[in-house]
Amino acid sequence: MKLLFDHNLSPRLVSRLADIYPHSNHLYFLGLDQARDQDVWQYARDHQYIIVTKDADFYDLVILLGFPPKLIWIRVGNCTTSQIEILLRSRYDDIVALSQDASNSVLVIY
């Protein structure tokens, strides 16, 4: 299970969550932080990532194009990187379930 963090989330999440989400990455490290959403979508699909974002745009792509890739849509207001880290740690079981469920494509976290 590999997470791909969108540009609206801190690149520091990759190292801070490496113990439970190994092989995850951030668009910045891949040189995709300025890429179009559809290009990010295709990259995630080709490399078997679950996209993690605070943007509704990727949800729209799930509706339009289907999945993979799957999506974790973080729907909290302004928050710190530490708060996002805590959220993703606390929802680990739900994220594992998403990755294994062939019929579910989106996990919305409030």
MIMAR-103613 format. One record per residue: residue number from 1; residue in three letters; chain; x, y, z of N, C-alpha, C, O in turn. Coordinates in steps of 0.001 Angstrom, whole numbers, plus 500000, padded with zeros to 6 digits. Atoms other than C-alpha are relative to their C-alpha. Layout:
<recs>
pos  code  unit  n_east  n_north  n_up  ca_east  ca_north  ca_up  c_east  c_north  c_up  o_east  o_north  o_up
NUM  ALA  A  X  Y  Z  X  Y  Z  X  Y  Z  X  Y  Z;
...
</recs>
This chain:
<recs>
pos  code  unit  n_east  n_north  n_up  ca_east  ca_north  ca_up  c_east  c_north  c_up  o_east  o_north  o_up
1  MET  A  500850  498829  500000  500000  500000  500000  500896  501234  500000  501634  501491  500950;
2  LYS  A  499174  498811  500156  501634  503178  498749  499104  501224  499871  498148  501230  499096;
3  LEU  A  500751  498757  500073  500309  506679  499315  500772  501002  499156  502001  501056  499207;
4  LEU  A  499420  498910  500779  500935  509559  496920  499361  501288  500484  498178  501536  500251;
5  PHE  A  500500  498763  499406  500597  512906  498680  499965  501116  498971  500944  501370  498269;
6  ASP  A  500221  498887  500918  499194  515796  496658  500780  501231  500465  501249  501298  501601;
7  HIS  A  499217  498785  499716  500880  519206  496503  499431  500807  501159  500157  501604  501753;
8  ASN  A  500592  499223  498907  498441  520611  499098  500287  499394  501381  499792  499889  502393;
9  LEU  A  499554  500619  498744  499959  518338  501767  501524  500072  500073  502198  500113  499044;
10  SER  A  498560  499841  499799  503445  518584  503221  500798  498785  499522  500415  497644  499779;
11  PRO  A  499096  501100  500368  506261  516521  501676  500563  499271  501221  500982  498118  501114;
12  ARG  A  499478  500628  498782  507358  515822  505265  499189  498782  500439  499672  497949  501206;
13  LEU  A  500833  501156  499635  504488  513351  505581  500619  498684  499532  500416  497647  500164;
14  VAL  A  499378  501232  500515  506471  510836  503511  500913  499386  501050  500792  498203  501365;
15  SER  A  499069  500543  499000  509223  510472  506100  499325  499782  501353  499667  498844  502073;
16  ARG  A  500656  500125  498707  506945  510984  509092  499089  498774  500091  498808  498279  501183;
17  LEU  A  500901  501155  500015  504680  508121  508017  500638  498748  499391  499954  497754  499144;
18  ALA  A  499309  501113  500668  507311  505811  506503  499913  498690  500779  500001  497616  500184;
19  ASP  A  500076  501226  499213  506979  503346  509371  498724  499206  499733  498728  497981  499848;
20  ILE  A  501242  500738  500253  503375  502489  508498  499542  500074  498539  498732  499254  498107;
21  TYR  A  500315  499891  501425  503104  503630  504860  501300  500045  499191  501602  501053  498552;
22  PRO  A  498732  500009  500733  506437  502577  503348  499755  500103  498491  498688  499743  497994;
23  HIS  A  500043  499863  501465  507132  503304  499681  499033  501086  499544  498698  501159  498362;
24  SER  A  500848  498882  500379  504868  506344  499764  500865  501108  499430  502089  501080  499557;
25  ASN  A  499253  498933  500644  505836  509498  497920  499161  501264  499974  497981  501257  500326;
26  HIS  A  500650  498699  500121  504979  513142  497350  500240  500535  498598  501298  500302  498012;
27  LEU  A  499856  499445  501349  504394  514939  494067  501257  500847  499858  501892  500846  498803;
28  TYR  A  498803  499157  500035  507208  517346  494936  501255  499179  499709  502074  499570  498877;
29  PHE  A  498816  500836  500182  509799  514560  495141  500054  499362  498619  501127  499013  498128;
30  LEU  A  500082  500607  501327  508620  513168  491818  500059  501029  498873  500033  500674  497695;
31  GLY  A  500001  498939  501008  508758  516535  490055  498633  500205  499364  498527  500732  498257;
32  LEU  A  501357  499897  500526  504988  516424  489599  499143  501024  500746  497925  501056  500570;
33  ASP  A  500779  499073  499188  503972  519200  491979  499299  501076  499175  498371  501715  499672;
34  GLN  A  500670  499049  500887  503020  521443  489023  499219  499292  498895  498691  499943  497993;
35  ALA  A  500651  500784  501051  501512  518629  486932  498480  500160  500061  497911  500463  501110;
36  ARG  A  501460  499989  500063  497905  518594  485803  499450  498807  500789  500101  497767  500891;
37  ASP  A  500614  501068  499211  495552  516492  487928  499897  498704  499202  500119  497625  499752;
38  GLN  A  500130  501211  500813  494990  514073  485047  501334  499285  499831  501376  498057  499756;
39  ASP  A  498680  500627  500088  498745  513499  484729  500372  499326  501314  500962  498245  501312;
40  VAL  A  499771  500597  498684  499006  512858  488478  499153  498732  500125  499630  497708  500615;
41  TRP  A  500908  501152  499983  496024  510510  488186  500618  498817  499261  500637  497690  499755;
42  GLN  A  499414  501070  500815  497735  508550  485427  501261  499438  500650  501484  498228  500628;
43  TYR  A  498788  500452  499316  501028  508404  487337  499623  499068  501163  500205  497996  501327;
44  ALA  A  500443  500821  498863  499237  507076  490428  499461  498657  499507  499723  497616  500109;
45  ARG  A  500558  501238  500568  497409  504527  488301  501120  499071  499527  501113  497876  499824;
46  ASP  A  498898  500789  500550  500593  503370  486540  500900  499406  501072  501486  498342  500879;
47  HIS  A  499068  500419  498953  502533  503051  489798  499306  499487  501268  499944  499312  502305;
48  GLN  A  500780  500634  498939  499767  501669  492032  500026  500762  501325  500221  500184  502394;
49  TYR  A  500101  499148  498813  499491  504586  494441  498536  500257  500351  497656  500190  499493;
50  ILE  A  501256  499418  499539  496530  505717  496518  500282  501493  500163  501203  501874  500886;
51  ILE  A  499804  498547  499915  496238  509493  496111  499416  500511  501310  498301  500148  501688;
52  VAL  A  500457  499342  498775  495963  511510  499337  499961  501490  499714  500975  502076  499335;
53  THR  A  500153  498604  500366  494609  515015  498862  498973  500694  500887  498209  500054  501608;
54  LYS  A  501043  499194  499379  492544  517840  500294  499124  500632  498913  498218  501408  499214;
55  ASP  A  500673  499433  501171  491268  518705  496786  498803  499181  499558  498853  497951  499574;
56  ALA  A  501159  500686  500561  487841  517861  495390  500251  499543  498566  499530  498684  498058;
57  ASP  A  499740  500323  501414  489358  517639  491889  500216  498507  499775  499720  497955  498792;
58  PHE  A  499746  501431  500179  490551  514063  492367  498736  499176  500244  498554  498123  499633;
59  TYR  A  501282  500673  499813  487143  513033  493676  499202  500048  498696  498582  499062  498299;
60  ASP  A  500684  499867  501288  485685  514366  490430  500571  499027  498976  499827  498467  498171;
61  LEU  A  499385  500949  500933  488180  512239  488497  499583  498556  500303  499423  497752  499385;
62  VAL  A  500478  501337  499641  487112  509133  490423  498611  499773  499393  498328  498715  498832;
63  ILE  A  501357  500102  500546  483519  509807  489396  500053  499889  498475  499327  499092  497880;
64  LEU  A  499913  499958  501458  484508  510526  485795  500710  498786  499400  500236  498209  498421;
65  LEU  A  499140  501017  500595  487221  507907  485189  499974  498646  500710  500478  497658  500177;
66  GLY  A  499970  501243  499237  486650  505262  487840  501338  499831  500713  502083  500792  500907;
67  PHE  A  498756  500278  499275  489513  503600  489655  500559  498676  499543  499805  497877  498987;
68  PRO  A  499015  499240  499249  492338  502749  490146  500411  501284  499276  500130  501460  498091;
69  PRO  A  499577  500080  498602  493828  504830  491540  498853  500294  500958  497833  500880  500596;
70  LYS  A  500944  499692  498936  491949  505004  494781  500387  501336  500616  501444  501893  500321;
71  LEU  A  499834  498648  499490  491624  508193  496770  499698  500068  501493  498718  499497  501972;
72  ILE  A  500287  499603  498627  491893  509365  500355  499807  501506  499951  500743  502258  499679;
73  TRP  A  500362  498587  500088  490116  512710  500483  499879  500540  501418  498950  500186  502145;
74  ILE  A  499974  499422  498662  490953  514679  503629  499164  501272  499980  499510  502246  499310;
75  ARG  A  500968  498905  500023  488045  517028  504326  500005  500769  501313  498944  501092  501847;
76  VAL  A  499904  499164  498807  489305  518921  507344  500468  501380  499557  501105  501523  498513;
77  GLY  A  499577  498642  500324  489881  522658  507366  501505  500157  500169  502253  499180  500134;
78  ASN  A  498579  499742  499791  493229  524290  507923  500486  499214  501211  499873  499231  502279;
79  CYS  A  499433  500781  498908  495389  522040  510030  501492  499835  499756  501992  500098  498662;
80  THR  A  498557  500154  500090  499007  521294  510706  500366  498647  499385  499535  497745  499278;
81  THR  A  499487  501276  500498  501132  518557  509199  499900  498935  501090  499596  497778  500801;
82  SER  A  500119  500951  498881  501163  516920  512636  498575  499479  500134  498375  498299  500421;
83  GLN  A  501392  500428  499915  497372  516820  512656  499648  499035  498860  498917  498066  499064;
84  ILE  A  500216  500911  501133  497327  515215  509192  500662  498655  500289  500090  497598  500019;
85  GLU  A  499299  501239  499642  499892  512684  510386  499170  499185  500995  498989  497983  500805;
86  ILE  A  500810  500678  498995  497760  511816  513419  498748  499396  499364  498359  498271  499679;
87  LEU  A  501197  500481  500690  494695  511484  511207  500292  498742  499193  499548  497764  499266;
88  LEU  A  499662  501152  500846  496408  509101  508786  500454  498800  500825  500236  497655  500426;
89  ARG  A  499645  501100  499102  497839  507051  511639  498744  499392  500633  498604  498171  500708;
90  SER  A  501193  500487  499310  494496  506811  513408  499030  499276  499061  498209  498479  499514;
91  ARG  A  500901  500630  500979  492715  505727  510206  500702  498887  499222  500237  498485  498156;
92  TYR  A  499223  501038  500681  495298  503084  509273  499133  498801  499587  499203  498358  498440;
93  ASP  A  500830  501169  500314  492798  500198  509456  499025  500295  498862  498786  499445  498005;
94  ASP  A  500917  499612  501079  490349  502082  507237  500730  500116  498663  500176  499780  497616;
95  ILE  A  499207  499859  501228  493108  502813  504713  500393  498629  499460  500374  498407  498250;
96  VAL  A  499721  501380  500427  494131  499155  504632  498750  499393  499370  498824  498761  498317;
97  ALA  A  501258  500533  500540  490478  498208  504108  499711  500585  498620  499289  499857  497721;
98  LEU  A  500183  499375  501311  490225  500712  501236  500890  499344  498962  500442  499045  497855;
99  SER  A  499056  500570  500964  493313  499260  499584  499617  498582  499586  499970  498136  498494;
100  GLN  A  500343  501396  500270  491867  495739  499765  498591  499811  499445  498253  498725  498975;
101  ASP  A  501394  500096  500439  488247  496490  498819  499887  500275  498505  500127  501395  498054;
102  ALA  A  500092  499866  501462  487684  495895  495113  498835  500854  499550  498789  501262  498389;
103  SER  A  501183  499235  500396  484388  497796  495154  499983  501428  500516  499073  502187  500182;
104  ASN  A  499972  498645  499424  485374  500963  497046  501196  500773  499464  502300  500238  499374;
105  SER  A  498914  499218  500596  487435  503765  495563  500409  501213  500808  501474  501776  500558;
106  VAL  A  499726  498756  499281  487311  506646  498053  499786  499819  501493  498801  499226  501934;
107  LEU  A  500163  499883  498561  487883  507107  501752  500012  501482  500318  500999  502175  500069;
108  VAL  A  500102  498589  499610  486696  510479  503010  500284  500079  501489  499662  499381  502290;
109  ILE  A  499629  499836  498593  488291  511574  506265  499643  501419  500434  500077  502401  499832;
110  TYR  A  500411  498705  499444  486720  514369  508321  500755  500293  501256  500548  501339  501871;
</recs>
